[in-house]
Amino acid sequence: MGAIVIGTDSADAESLKVDFKGAMRRLASGVAIIVAKGEDGPVGMAATSITSLTMDPPAVLVCVNRSAGIHACLAPGKPVGVNLLSRGQKEVSMAFSGAVARELRFGVGHWDVDARGYPVLAGAQANLDCVIDSLISYGTHSIAIARVEAVRLSDAFDPLVYQDGGYV
């Protein structure tokens, strides 16, 4: 199979973006709900661009579009929660992906409150209490590097997986 060479004119740049999006749709990802404190209470968003970063210190990397409502709440030193969804939490994912108004999202699913006062999704595969160590701007997104301070694990192992615009 030969390589495709893309030029530098605008038509080729647009084609590259379309092809890149198609390539990324083929990458299956777990789904997480990212939670932060906003001025009027908790805010959250669904994310598939999250991965473990290091074991020492335990840290995750989360990519957030700068146009997302939660973005303004992210800064070094600020706490953030990461809830790794279970297969049965598709409705929660959809709510936090924009199907439900921001002020109603925490009404979908069962949410407890942790010692920091943050919402924690009950029944998630895992809940991570984190603090943002670094926020790096790149293109349309920011890359948050968050140090994990506490972990709660579910007994079951049945993650919600997203691929090609749907849940698998």
N, C-alpha and C positions, 0 to 999 in steps of 0.2 A: 504494500500500500504506500503510495507516494505522499509526500508532504504537500500541504497547500501553502503557497506563499501569498501573503497579503501585502499589497502596496501601501502607500501612505496618503493617497488622495481621499477625500471625504466619502466617496461612494464605497471604497474599500474599508474605511474605518467603520462605517455603518454595518457593512456585511460582517466584519469581525465581531461587533457587538451582538448581532443576531446569532452568529455561530457560537459565540462564547456562552450566551444565555442557553442555547440548546445543549451545549456540553454540560453546563451546571445543572440543568434539569435532569440529567442522567445520574447525578450524584445523589444517592439516598442519604438522608440526614435525620437524626433524631430531632425532636421538637422540644423547645424549652420556652417557659414564660419567664421573662426578665422583669423584676419588680424593683422599683426605686421609690423614694419619697418625693412627692411633688409638693407644691405650695399648699394645695387643698386636700392632701391625702395621698394615698398610694397611686402610682401609675404603673402600667405594665404593657408589655408587647410580646408577641410570639416571635421566636427566633429559631432559625435553623443554622445560622452561621455562628456556631459555638463549638469550641473544642478544648480539650485539656491542653495545657501549655507546659507545665513543669510539675514534678513531684516535690522538688525542693527549691523554693517553697511550693506547696500545692497552689496551683493557679489555673485559671481558665482564660480563654480569649473569646470575646464576644464582639461581633461586628454590628454596628447600629447605624442606620441611615441618619444623616444629620437632619433630615426633614421629619423624623419620627418624634412624636410628642414627648417621649421619655428622654430624648437626647439632652435636653436642657437640664435634666436632673443628674446627669452623669459627670463626675469630676473626681480627680484624684483625692483620696481620703474619704470619699462618700461611700456608705454601704450600698450594696445591691444584693438582691436575692435571685437565685437561679433555680427554677423548678423544672426538672427533667420529666416530661410527660409520659404517662402510661397509655397504652393503646386505647383504653376506654375513655380518654379525655380529649377526643377529637373536638367536641363542642367547645371546650375551654380554648383550645388552639384557635378555632374559628372566631370565637368572641374576641380574642386578643389580637387577631389578624385584621380586625376592622369590621367584622360582621355585626358587632354590638358597639354602641356609643361608649366612649371612654369612661364616663361616669357610671356605667352599668356593668362593666366587664367583671368586676369582682363579685357580682351576683351570680355568675355562671361557675359551677363547680363548688366544692366545699373548701373554704379557706379558713385556716386557723391563724393565730397571731403568735409570732415567736417572741423571745425575750427582748428583742430590739423594737418590737412594735410593728414588724413587717408581716404582711400576709404571706402565709406558707400554704401551698396547695396540698391538701390531704390526698393521699392515694397516688401521688407522683412517684416515679421511679426513685427519685432522689431530690432532696432540697439542699441547696448550698447557700450558706451565709458567707458573703464575700465583702471585701473592701477594694475599691478601685485603686490600684497602684499607679496606673498610667493610662492616659487617653491620647491616642495618636491619630491625627487626621490623615486620611488618604482618600483621594477622589471624592466621591459623594458620601463616604462613610467615616465613622470614627471606630478605631479598634480599641476596645477597653480591655486592659489586662487587669484581672481581678484576682486578688489573693483570697483563697478559701480559708475561712476561719472555723467553720463547723459544717458537718454533713449529717443529714438524716437519710437513711436508706429504707426503701420498701422491702418487704419480704419477697414479693413477687418480682419476676424479671420479664416484662412484656412491654417494651417501649413503643411509643407512637413514632412511626416513621413516615417521612414526607419525601416524595419523589415525583418529578414530572407534573407538578401542579396539583397533586392529590396525595391522599394518605394510602399507604400500602400495608 
